[in-house]
Each structure stands twice: as C-alpha cells, then as structure tokens.
Amino acid sequence: MGSGPSTEDIQRNLTTVNNRIGEAAVRAGRDPRRIRMVAVSKTQPVEVIRRGYQAGLREFGENRVEEALPKLAELSDLKDIQWHMVGHIQSRKARLVAPAFGMVQSVDRLKIARLLDQHAKRSDRRIPILLECNVSGEESKSGWNLFSESQRQAVIEEFREIANLESVEVQGLMTMAPWTDDVKVLRLVFSRLREVLQFVTAVLEVEWQELSMGMTDDFEVAVEEGATLVRIGRAIFGPRTVEI
Ligand SMILES: *Cc1c(COP(=O)(O)O)cnc(C)c1O
C-alpha cells in the first residue's frame, strides 16, 4: 500500500490539529467554526492525498503549478475537493492556474492579479483570491511590502485596482511568518496583518474577511490573532521526505 502516512495516521493528526485550533480559538474568545484548515499537500503523492480525503479533508493546498496540475488531474474523480494555490506564480503560468484552482491565496503582485483576471474571464470563471502581504520586513518574502505604515498608502492604490477587476474576487489577505519560534515576533506579524486588513477594508470600503496565516509551527498564535484560514502541511501528513 505504498509509504507515507496511513488514513488512520492522518485522521489522528487531523483530530489533534482541530483540537489545537479549537483551544486557541477559545483562548482568544473566537468561534472555532470561523477557522478553516487547508491541508498543504505539496510533495505528497496522490495516494497520500486520497488517504487525506478518506480521513475527511476537502481543502488542499499546493505551491507549485507544475507539481500540482498532474495531481489535480489524477484526483479529478474527487469532485468536492477545493484546491488552493499557495505558492509564488510565475507570469507565464497564470493561464494554467486560472482554470485549475478554486482559490488562489498567493497573489503577490499587481501583474499576477491582472493576468489571473484575464484568464479567469476566458475560463468563464470568477476566482476567489487573497493578496499576499509581507508584513515581517524580510527581503526574501514575496508579497506587497506592508512592514511600515508609510507603505500602506502606496499599496492601497494597487489594491483598489485589483478590487475593481471583474473576474477575480478578493476575499482577504495572506502572509507567511518569518522562520522563528519567538512567539512575540510571530504575534506581532500576525496582528499586523489583521490591522492591515482593517485599514484596507475601511479605506476601500470592501468586505474582505479572510486572513490566511499560520502553518504547522505557528498556527495557534495565528488563530489567537484572528486567522480564518490556516495552511497546514507537516502536522497533518508528517515530515516532508522530498525537499522543496
Ligand atoms: C508548505 C507551506 C505551508 C505548510 O507548511 P507546514 O509547515 O508543512 O505546515 C503553508 N503555506 C505555504 C505557502 C507553504 O508553502
């Protein structure tokens, strides 16, 4: 039956993660039902994703178009899966992403938003998207730079243009936290994204509500700071054996 986690392993991990999400939500006085979990299945073979499906998972995240498309095709019999794109998208790949993914969480520049809009139109779709923000100030991170308040004004005009595109529907913001186990730093980054969402929705008068933040090592802090979507790989499927 191949290697990797069994359906039972995934089920057990899922229960643990859901309990931890629930406890973090309660600590913050939040309704745990407002938090969705996306199982990040990058590097996982389709058999493992099928076991995840059997364990009850329906939302999966992939970060590379070339890796994802053959997997999506092989799993196309599982009709109620929702696929999330969570990785950087090269411009020339936008036309492949538009018809394939239920949500694109990693829209990290204006050009990609425009391209997805064009290709969504051709596929006769309206694609839910999140705008990826860099709120940690790390230069290596993709996304709009929103480390300081002075950067907010510059970014807001681009967000306004994207909000007005017809075939993409912005639902909120996404961020990646820095590599640290310093809870204070993590909390600052996640709370900054929440503040940016408040600022943007007030200025643009839009109803964006999603905050995608939190991964295996930091999702509880993210939930405490308002995450509505967490993206979890290793805590569900175990350590990745393929490096990315
Ligand atoms: C890999 C990845 C995740 C999940 O990471 P884990 O640490 O395995 O939970 C979440 N978001 C993005 C964008 C990723 O690339």
Residues whose N, C-alpha, C, O or C-beta is under 5 A from the ligand:
A	BS01	LIG	V40 N63 V86 M215 T216 D217 R231 I232 G233 R234
